Amino acid sequence: MSRYIFITGGVVSSLGKGLASAALGALLQARGYSVRLRKLDPYLNVDPGTMSPYQHGEVFVTDDGAEADLDLGHYERFTGVAAAQSDNVTTGRIYQTIIERERRGDYLGATVQVIPHVTDAIKEFILSDAGNVDFVLCEIGGTVGDIEALPFFESIRQVGLELGPSRAAYIHVTLLPFIAVAGELKTKPTQHSVKELRSIGIQPDILLCRCEHSIPESERRKIGLFCNVRGSAVIPALDAASIYDVPLTYHKEGLDREVLAHFGIADDVKPDLSRWEEISARIHNPDGEVSIAIVGKYTVLPDAYKSLMEALVHGGIANNVKVRFKWIESETFEHEDVALAALANVHGILVPGGFGERGAEGKIRAVEFAREHKVPYFGICFGMQMAVIEAARHLEGAQDATSSEFAGTGTHVVGLMTEWTKGNAKETRGNKDDLGGTMRLGAYPAKLKKGTLVHSIYGREDISERHRHRYEVNIAWQERLERQGMIFSGLSPDGKLPEIVELKDHPWFIGVQFHPELKSRPFEPHPLFASFIEAALVQSRMV
């Protein structure tokens, strides 16, 4: 029978509940236990798919096509366990399910209420499809006291009551601020947060206190006394130099031991943390560094590219180098002098995914610079489409080459997908369809052309990668562009959808329609990112 651990947060948001959940999952795995991680989000959107990255950071995509919270990326990167649609739910999705049931008459004429109908639907999500894992970790988004989160807190209270302490535990993440002028940590915010949590019927079993300084033993006892938690269960969560140090620091502070103690499990197995120690050593003791320019349209908020950043770090781990990011807003990059100055000394250029016309010309200019100056180039999703448009304009001579996404006239090298195959079924879309959940989403197979760069990188002919896009490069351009040296090195199994392009006479120039960053792990870097950073390292020795 699975044990459930609920991770909540208080005082302020962005304390790192997702990272704490992922790190705890990794620690339990290191002790030989199997884990599953889930995220409960209180917002009313059905999923984050239609939300601006400025609102909620990146949209993570699972193999089965769910658009999910970015914390699922942390879960996958730390545990290696592939997330699914059943691992992320929102208030919007819960209400959508309830209203559909009510319209069908499933409630037999009953008045539909928050309790029991909403809470029962949330509990159904928490407890369903868990498999036979030893631990299910459920993170509750937002902070205690948020009005929209109350049904979720009530639901996990009920689950804890029904399962009992032998199968349910509550970890509360709080802020322990340090007041510099007073020279001391302040415990009152944590006390008030726990008081708020207890007022809705939840007594935390473990407190994870985010702080900049170590917590004196006297303060741990004080927090434990006022919050009704044993002193050893007050765990310091100090800022770490790298997120991949967190499992090691949490183990050192005793988080995994306290979890086992709560469930009455003997602490008689030494966890195997060797791979985390190796990752930490590589991050903190690199042999060199490379500079990567990321030309995007949401660069003022790095969380919009969270998985991308981590995948680049993983590529650095694979090559034992530090990766420095140079963020370039693509809209301001549309002036040639800015382009030349910004890219003069970088060792690699990456153009990530995006939507809409804004900044597109700046991305095309970045592609042109990388092609002409032989700088390693990696185009992802939109970045591949801009690479194809650039080649059509400047190599094939189609000066009006563009995408139907942002231009009604011109030569549409990139256009809206209207149908494609998923498994054994045909998917169809129209330009008037709803925006939410209507893209080509999730894992799709592709076949690589033998003798190409990507075939040598992957080391196999058949691959599967995650997609999230609505527009596609027109396969009719394949022959014309291949005459100019742009190889269509990866196609869908039926040969109709371009998946990968590369340039023949270039040290490293690859564009992919999918999002390889979503499948990269620190202990298993994605081969494309490992190869890209290797190429950037070679470039750094030439600059």
C-alpha positions as CSV (number, residue, x, y, z in Angstrom):
1,M,0.0,0.0,0.0
2,S,1.3,3.4,-1.0
3,R,2.2,6.0,1.7
4,Y,1.2,9.6,0.9
5,I,3.3,12.7,1.7
6,F,1.7,16.1,1.3
7,I,3.9,19.1,0.8
8,T,2.4,22.5,1.5
9,G,3.8,26.0,1.7
10,G,3.3,29.1,3.9
11,V,4.3,32.7,4.4
12,V,5.2,33.5,0.8
13,S,5.1,31.6,-2.6
14,S,8.2,30.5,-4.5
15,L,9.8,28.9,-1.5
16,G,10.8,25.8,-3.5
17,K,8.1,23.3,-2.7
18,G,8.5,21.6,-6.1
19,L,12.3,21.3,-5.6
20,A,11.8,20.0,-2.1
21,S,9.3,17.4,-3.3
22,A,11.7,16.4,-6.1
23,A,14.7,16.2,-3.8
24,L,12.8,14.1,-1.2
25,G,11.7,11.8,-4.0
26,A,15.3,11.4,-5.0
27,L,16.3,10.6,-1.4
28,L,13.7,8.0,-1.0
29,Q,14.8,6.4,-4.3
30,A,18.4,6.4,-3.0
31,R,17.1,4.2,-0.1
32,G,15.5,1.7,-2.6
33,Y,11.9,3.0,-2.5
34,S,9.8,3.7,-5.5
35,V,8.1,7.1,-5.8
36,R,5.4,9.0,-7.7
37,L,5.1,12.8,-7.6
38,R,2.0,14.9,-8.2
39,K,1.1,18.6,-8.3
40,L,-2.3,20.1,-7.3
41,D,-2.7,23.6,-8.6
42,P,-5.4,25.9,-7.3
43,Y,-5.8,28.2,-10.3
44,L,-9.0,28.0,-12.4
45,N,-7.3,27.4,-15.8
46,V,-7.9,23.8,-16.9
47,D,-4.1,23.6,-17.5
48,P,-1.3,26.1,-18.0
49,G,-1.3,25.6,-21.8
50,T,-2.9,28.9,-22.6
51,M,-1.1,30.9,-19.9
52,S,1.6,33.4,-20.7
53,P,5.1,32.2,-19.6
54,Y,5.3,35.6,-17.8
55,Q,2.4,34.3,-15.6
56,H,3.4,30.8,-14.8
57,G,6.8,30.0,-16.3
58,E,7.3,27.3,-18.9
59,V,4.6,24.7,-19.8
60,F,6.0,21.2,-19.2
61,V,4.7,18.4,-21.5
62,T,4.4,14.8,-20.6
63,D,4.7,11.7,-22.9
64,D,0.9,11.3,-22.9
65,G,0.4,14.9,-24.1
66,A,-0.5,16.8,-20.9
67,E,0.4,20.4,-20.6
68,A,1.5,20.6,-17.0
69,D,3.1,22.8,-14.3
70,L,6.9,23.3,-14.6
71,D,7.4,21.5,-11.2
72,L,6.7,18.2,-13.0
73,G,10.0,18.9,-14.8
74,H,11.8,19.0,-11.4
75,Y,10.1,15.7,-10.5
76,E,11.3,14.0,-13.7
77,R,14.8,15.5,-13.6
78,F,15.4,14.4,-10.0
79,T,13.8,11.0,-10.0
80,G,13.8,9.9,-13.7
81,V,10.1,8.9,-13.3
82,A,8.1,10.0,-16.3
83,A,5.1,12.1,-15.3
84,A,1.7,11.6,-16.8
85,Q,-1.5,13.6,-17.2
86,S,-2.8,12.0,-14.0
87,D,0.1,13.7,-12.1
88,N,-1.1,17.3,-12.4
89,V,-4.6,18.7,-11.7
90,T,-6.0,22.2,-11.4
91,T,-9.2,23.7,-9.9
92,G,-10.3,24.3,-13.4
93,R,-10.0,20.7,-14.4
94,I,-11.7,19.6,-11.2
95,Y,-14.6,21.9,-11.8
96,Q,-14.8,21.0,-15.5
97,T,-15.1,17.3,-14.4
98,I,-17.8,18.1,-11.8
99,I,-19.9,20.2,-14.2
100,E,-19.7,17.5,-16.9
101,R,-21.0,15.0,-14.3
102,E,-23.7,17.3,-13.2
103,R,-24.9,17.9,-16.7
104,R,-25.1,14.1,-17.3
105,G,-27.1,13.7,-14.2
106,D,-24.5,11.7,-12.3
107,Y,-25.3,13.3,-9.0
108,L,-29.0,12.2,-9.2
109,G,-30.4,15.6,-8.5
110,A,-28.3,16.4,-5.5
111,T,-27.2,20.0,-4.9
112,V,-23.5,20.1,-6.0
113,Q,-21.3,21.6,-3.3
114,V,-17.6,22.1,-2.5
115,I,-18.0,19.5,0.2
116,P,-18.4,16.7,-0.6
117,H,-18.4,16.9,-4.4
118,V,-15.3,19.1,-5.1
119,T,-13.3,17.5,-2.3
120,D,-14.3,14.0,-3.4
121,A,-13.1,14.8,-6.9
122,I,-9.8,16.0,-5.6
123,K,-9.4,13.0,-3.4
124,E,-10.2,10.8,-6.4
125,F,-7.3,12.4,-8.3
126,I,-4.9,12.0,-5.4
127,L,-5.6,8.4,-4.8
128,S,-6.1,7.1,-8.4
129,D,-3.6,5.6,-10.8
130,A,-0.8,5.5,-8.1
131,G,0.3,2.0,-9.1
132,N,2.3,0.0,-6.6
133,V,4.8,2.7,-5.6
134,D,6.0,2.9,-2.0
135,F,5.5,6.7,-1.7
136,V,3.2,9.2,-3.5
137,L,4.4,12.8,-3.0
138,C,1.7,15.4,-3.5
139,E,2.6,19.1,-3.7
140,I,-0.1,21.7,-3.1
141,G,0.4,24.9,-5.1
142,G,0.1,28.3,-3.6
143,T,0.3,29.0,0.1
144,V,-1.8,28.1,3.1
145,G,-4.6,30.7,3.5
146,D,-5.1,31.3,-0.2
147,I,-8.9,31.2,-0.7
148,E,-8.7,29.2,-4.0
149,A,-6.5,26.5,-2.3
150,L,-9.0,25.8,0.6
151,P,-10.7,22.8,-1.2
152,F,-7.3,21.2,-1.7
153,F,-6.3,21.6,1.9
154,E,-9.6,20.2,3.0
155,S,-9.2,17.3,0.7
156,I,-5.7,16.4,1.9
157,R,-7.0,16.7,5.5
158,Q,-9.7,14.2,4.7
159,V,-7.2,11.8,3.1
160,G,-4.9,12.0,6.1
161,L,-7.8,11.3,8.4
162,E,-8.9,8.3,6.3
163,L,-5.5,6.8,5.8
164,G,-4.1,7.5,9.3
165,P,-0.6,8.6,10.3
166,S,0.9,5.2,9.2
167,R,0.1,6.1,5.6
168,A,0.0,9.9,5.5
169,A,2.4,12.7,6.4
170,Y,2.4,16.4,6.0
171,I,5.5,18.5,5.3
172,H,5.1,22.3,5.5
173,V,7.7,24.6,3.8
174,T,8.0,28.0,5.5
175,L,10.3,31.0,5.4
176,L,12.6,31.8,8.3
177,P,13.8,35.3,7.5
178,F,17.0,36.7,8.8
179,I,16.8,40.4,9.9
180,A,20.3,41.8,9.3
181,V,20.0,44.8,11.5
182,A,18.9,42.7,14.4
183,G,21.3,39.9,13.5
184,E,18.8,37.1,14.2
185,L,16.4,34.7,12.6
186,K,12.7,35.4,13.0
187,T,10.5,32.4,13.8
188,K,7.2,34.3,14.0
189,P,6.3,33.9,10.3
190,T,6.7,30.2,10.6
191,Q,4.6,30.1,13.7
192,H,1.8,32.0,12.1
193,S,1.9,29.8,9.0
194,V,1.6,26.6,11.0
195,K,-1.2,28.2,13.1
196,E,-3.1,28.9,9.8
197,L,-2.5,25.3,8.7
198,R,-3.7,23.9,12.0
199,S,-6.8,26.1,11.9
200,I,-8.0,24.1,8.9
201,G,-7.3,20.8,10.6
202,I,-3.8,19.9,9.4
203,Q,-1.0,19.4,11.9
204,P,2.4,19.3,10.0
205,D,4.7,16.4,10.9
206,I,7.8,18.0,9.5
207,L,8.8,21.6,8.9
208,L,11.1,22.5,6.1
209,C,12.4,26.0,6.9
210,R,13.9,28.0,4.0
211,C,16.6,30.3,5.4
212,E,19.9,32.0,4.6
213,H,21.7,31.0,7.8
214,S,21.8,27.8,9.8
215,I,19.2,27.5,12.6
216,P,20.6,27.3,16.1
217,E,19.5,24.3,18.1
218,S,17.7,26.6,20.5
219,E,15.7,28.1,17.7
220,R,14.8,24.6,16.3
221,R,13.5,23.6,19.8
222,K,11.5,26.9,20.0
223,I,9.9,26.3,16.6
224,G,9.1,22.7,17.4
225,L,7.6,23.7,20.8
226,F,5.3,26.5,19.3
227,C,4.4,24.5,16.2
228,N,3.8,21.1,18.0
229,V,6.6,19.4,16.0
230,R,9.5,17.5,17.5
231,G,12.7,19.5,17.3
232,S,14.5,17.0,15.0
233,A,11.6,17.4,12.5
234,V,12.5,21.1,12.1
235,I,14.7,20.8,9.0
236,P,16.9,23.8,7.8
237,A,16.6,24.3,4.0
238,L,19.5,26.6,3.3
239,D,20.1,28.2,-0.1
240,A,22.3,25.9,-2.2
241,A,24.8,26.9,-4.8
242,S,23.1,24.4,-7.3
243,I,19.7,22.8,-7.2
244,Y,21.5,19.5,-7.7
245,D,23.1,19.9,-4.2
246,V,19.7,19.9,-2.6
247,P,19.3,16.1,-2.2
248,L,22.7,16.0,-0.5
249,T,22.0,19.0,1.8
250,Y,18.5,17.7,2.8
251,H,19.9,14.3,3.6
252,K,22.6,15.9,5.7
253,E,19.9,17.8,7.7
254,G,17.9,14.6,8.2
255,L,14.8,15.1,6.0
256,D,14.6,11.5,4.7
257,R,15.3,10.1,8.2
258,E,12.5,12.1,9.7
259,V,10.1,10.9,7.0
260,L,11.0,7.3,7.7
261,A,10.7,7.9,11.5
262,H,7.2,9.3,11.0
263,F,6.1,6.1,9.2
264,G,7.8,3.9,11.7
265,I,10.3,2.6,9.1
266,A,13.7,1.6,10.5
267,D,16.6,3.7,9.3
268,D,18.9,0.7,8.6
269,V,19.7,1.2,4.9
270,K,22.4,3.7,4.0
271,P,21.2,5.6,0.9
272,D,23.2,5.5,-2.2
273,L,23.9,9.1,-3.1
274,S,26.9,8.5,-5.2
275,R,25.4,9.8,-8.4
276,W,24.3,13.0,-6.7
277,E,27.8,13.4,-5.3
278,E,29.3,12.9,-8.8
279,I,26.9,15.5,-10.3
280,S,27.7,18.0,-7.5
281,A,31.5,17.5,-8.0
282,R,31.2,18.0,-11.8
283,I,29.2,21.2,-11.3
284,H,31.5,22.7,-8.7
285,N,34.8,21.6,-10.3
286,P,34.5,22.2,-14.1
287,D,37.4,22.0,-16.4
288,G,36.3,25.1,-18.3
289,E,33.3,27.1,-19.4
290,V,31.3,28.0,-22.5
291,S,29.0,30.9,-23.2
292,I,25.6,30.1,-24.8
293,A,23.4,32.9,-26.2
294,I,19.7,32.2,-25.8
295,V,17.8,34.4,-28.3
296,G,14.2,34.3,-27.0
297,K,11.1,36.4,-26.4
298,Y,10.5,35.7,-22.7
299,T,14.1,36.2,-21.5
300,V,13.2,38.6,-18.7
301,L,11.7,35.6,-16.9
302,P,14.2,32.6,-16.9
303,D,11.5,30.3,-15.6
304,A,9.9,30.5,-19.0
305,Y,12.8,28.4,-20.2
306,K,13.4,26.3,-17.0
307,S,13.8,22.9,-18.7
308,L,16.0,24.4,-21.4
309,M,18.3,25.9,-18.8
310,E,18.6,22.7,-16.9
311,A,19.2,20.7,-20.1
312,L,22.1,23.0,-21.0
313,V,23.5,22.5,-17.5
314,H,23.2,18.8,-18.1
315,G,25.1,19.2,-21.3
316,G,27.8,21.0,-19.3
317,I,27.9,18.1,-16.7
318,A,28.4,15.6,-19.6
319,N,31.4,17.6,-20.8
320,N,32.6,18.7,-17.3
321,V,32.3,22.4,-18.2
322,K,30.3,25.3,-16.7
323,V,27.6,26.8,-19.0
324,R,27.1,30.5,-18.9
325,F,23.8,31.9,-20.2
326,K,23.7,35.1,-22.3
327,W,20.0,36.1,-22.5
328,I,19.1,38.1,-25.6
329,E,15.6,39.5,-26.1
330,S,14.9,38.7,-29.7
331,E,12.8,41.8,-30.4
332,T,15.7,44.1,-29.6
333,F,17.9,41.8,-31.7
334,E,16.4,42.9,-35.0
335,H,19.1,45.6,-35.5
336,E,22.2,44.3,-37.2
337,D,24.7,46.2,-35.0
338,V,23.0,44.8,-31.9
339,A,23.3,41.3,-33.3
340,L,27.0,41.6,-34.1
341,A,27.8,43.0,-30.7
342,A,25.7,40.5,-28.7
343,L,27.1,37.4,-30.5
344,A,30.7,38.4,-31.0
345,N,32.2,36.1,-28.3
346,V,29.6,33.4,-27.7
347,H,30.4,29.8,-28.3
348,G,26.9,28.6,-29.2
349,I,23.5,30.1,-30.2
350,L,20.2,28.6,-29.2
351,V,16.8,29.8,-30.4
352,P,14.1,28.2,-28.2
353,G,10.4,27.7,-28.8
354,G,7.8,30.5,-28.8
355,F,4.6,31.7,-30.3
356,G,3.6,34.6,-32.5
357,E,5.3,37.1,-34.7
358,R,6.9,39.3,-32.1
359,G,10.7,38.8,-32.1
360,A,10.6,36.4,-35.1
361,E,12.9,38.6,-37.3
362,G,15.4,38.8,-34.5
363,K,15.5,35.1,-34.2
364,I,16.0,34.8,-38.0
365,R,18.9,37.2,-37.7
366,A,20.4,35.0,-35.0
367,V,20.1,32.0,-37.3
368,E,21.8,33.9,-40.1
369,F,24.7,35.0,-37.9
370,A,25.2,31.4,-36.7
371,R,25.2,30.0,-40.2
372,E,27.5,32.6,-41.7
373,H,30.0,32.7,-38.8
374,K,30.0,28.9,-38.3
375,V,28.9,29.2,-34.7
376,P,27.2,26.1,-33.2
377,Y,23.4,26.6,-33.6
378,F,20.6,24.8,-31.9
379,G,17.0,25.6,-32.9
380,I,14.2,24.1,-30.9
381,C,10.6,24.1,-32.2
382,F,10.1,27.7,-33.3
383,G,13.9,27.9,-33.6
384,M,13.9,25.1,-36.2
385,Q,11.1,26.9,-38.2
386,M,13.1,30.2,-38.2
387,A,16.2,28.3,-39.4
388,V,14.2,26.9,-42.3
389,I,12.7,30.3,-43.2
390,E,16.2,31.8,-43.0
391,A,17.6,29.1,-45.4
392,A,14.6,29.6,-47.8
393,R,15.3,33.4,-47.9
394,H,19.1,33.5,-48.0
395,L,20.1,30.2,-49.6
396,E,17.1,29.4,-51.9
397,G,16.3,33.0,-52.7
398,A,12.6,33.1,-51.6
399,Q,12.9,36.6,-50.0
400,D,9.2,36.5,-48.9
401,A,9.5,33.2,-47.1
402,T,7.6,33.3,-43.8
403,S,5.1,31.4,-41.6
404,S,1.4,31.5,-41.8
405,E,1.4,31.9,-38.0
406,F,2.2,35.6,-38.4
407,A,1.7,36.5,-42.1
408,G,-1.3,36.1,-44.4
409,T,0.8,36.8,-47.5
410,G,4.2,35.7,-48.7
411,T,5.6,32.2,-49.3
412,H,4.5,30.0,-46.4
413,V,7.5,27.7,-45.7
414,V,5.8,27.0,-42.3
415,G,2.1,26.4,-42.0
416,L,-0.7,25.3,-39.7
417,M,-1.0,21.6,-39.2
418,T,-4.5,20.4,-40.1
419,E,-4.0,16.7,-39.6
420,W,-1.5,14.2,-38.3
421,T,-1.3,10.6,-37.0
422,K,-1.2,9.8,-33.3
423,G,-0.8,6.1,-32.7
424,N,-3.4,4.5,-35.0
425,A,-5.8,7.5,-35.0
426,K,-5.8,10.6,-37.2
427,E,-5.8,14.0,-35.4
428,T,-7.4,17.0,-37.1
429,R,-7.3,20.7,-36.3
430,G,-8.6,23.9,-37.7
431,N,-7.5,27.6,-37.3
432,K,-10.8,28.3,-35.6
433,D,-10.4,25.6,-32.9
434,D,-9.9,26.4,-29.2
435,L,-6.3,27.1,-28.3
436,G,-6.2,24.9,-25.2
437,G,-5.0,21.4,-25.7
438,T,-5.3,21.5,-29.5
439,M,-1.6,21.4,-30.5
440,R,0.5,18.4,-31.4
441,L,1.3,17.4,-27.9
442,G,3.3,14.6,-26.3
443,A,5.6,11.9,-27.5
444,Y,5.8,11.1,-31.2
445,P,8.3,8.8,-33.0
446,A,10.7,9.9,-35.7
447,K,13.1,8.2,-38.1
448,L,16.7,9.5,-38.5
449,K,18.6,9.4,-41.8
450,K,21.7,7.3,-41.6
451,G,25.0,9.1,-42.1
452,T,23.7,12.4,-40.7
453,L,25.0,14.3,-37.6
454,V,21.8,13.5,-35.6
455,H,22.1,9.8,-36.4
456,S,25.6,9.8,-35.0
457,I,24.5,11.7,-31.9
458,Y,21.6,9.5,-31.1
459,G,23.3,6.3,-32.2
460,R,20.1,4.9,-33.6
461,E,17.6,5.3,-36.3
462,D,14.3,5.4,-34.3
463,I,13.7,8.0,-31.6
464,S,10.7,9.3,-29.6
465,E,10.5,13.0,-28.5
466,R,7.9,15.3,-26.9
467,H,6.2,17.9,-29.0
468,R,4.2,21.1,-28.4
469,H,3.5,23.0,-31.5
470,R,0.7,24.1,-33.9
471,Y,2.7,24.9,-37.0
472,E,5.0,22.7,-39.1
473,V,7.6,23.1,-41.8
474,N,6.2,22.3,-45.2
475,I,7.7,19.0,-46.5
476,A,7.3,20.3,-50.0
477,W,10.4,22.5,-49.4
478,Q,12.6,19.5,-48.6
479,E,14.1,18.9,-52.1
480,R,14.7,22.7,-52.7
481,L,16.5,23.2,-49.4
482,E,18.5,20.0,-49.6
483,R,19.9,21.3,-52.9
484,Q,21.2,24.2,-50.8
485,G,22.8,22.0,-48.1
486,M,20.0,21.9,-45.5
487,I,19.4,18.2,-44.8
488,F,16.0,17.0,-43.6
489,S,17.7,14.4,-41.3
490,G,14.7,13.4,-39.3
491,L,11.1,12.8,-40.4
492,S,7.9,11.4,-39.0
493,P,7.6,7.6,-39.8
494,D,5.2,8.3,-42.7
495,G,7.7,10.8,-44.1
496,K,5.2,13.7,-44.1
497,L,6.4,15.8,-41.1
498,P,9.9,17.3,-40.9
499,E,11.3,16.6,-37.4
500,I,15.0,17.6,-37.7
501,V,17.1,19.7,-40.1
502,E,20.8,20.2,-40.2
503,L,23.3,22.0,-42.4
504,K,25.9,20.0,-44.3
505,D,28.8,22.4,-44.3
506,H,28.7,23.7,-40.8
507,P,30.4,22.4,-37.6
508,W,27.1,22.0,-35.7
509,F,23.8,23.3,-36.9
510,I,20.7,21.4,-35.9
511,G,17.0,22.4,-35.7
512,V,14.4,20.1,-34.1
513,Q,10.6,20.4,-34.1
514,F,10.3,18.8,-30.8
515,H,11.5,19.7,-27.3
516,P,14.4,17.6,-26.3
517,E,15.0,19.6,-23.1
518,L,11.9,17.9,-21.6
519,K,13.7,14.5,-21.4
520,S,17.1,15.6,-20.2
521,R,18.3,14.5,-16.7
522,P,21.4,15.5,-14.8
523,F,22.4,11.8,-14.5
524,E,21.3,11.2,-18.2
525,P,21.9,14.3,-20.2
526,H,20.0,14.5,-23.5
527,P,22.4,13.5,-26.3
528,L,21.6,16.6,-28.4
529,F,22.5,18.9,-25.5
530,A,25.6,17.0,-24.6
531,S,26.7,17.2,-28.3
532,F,25.8,20.9,-28.6
533,I,27.9,21.8,-25.5
534,E,30.7,19.7,-26.8
535,A,30.6,21.7,-30.1
536,A,30.5,24.9,-28.1
537,L,33.6,23.8,-26.2
538,V,35.4,23.2,-29.5
539,Q,34.3,26.7,-30.6
540,S,35.6,28.2,-27.4
541,R,39.1,27.0,-28.2
542,M,38.9,28.7,-31.6
543,V,37.7,32.1,-30.5
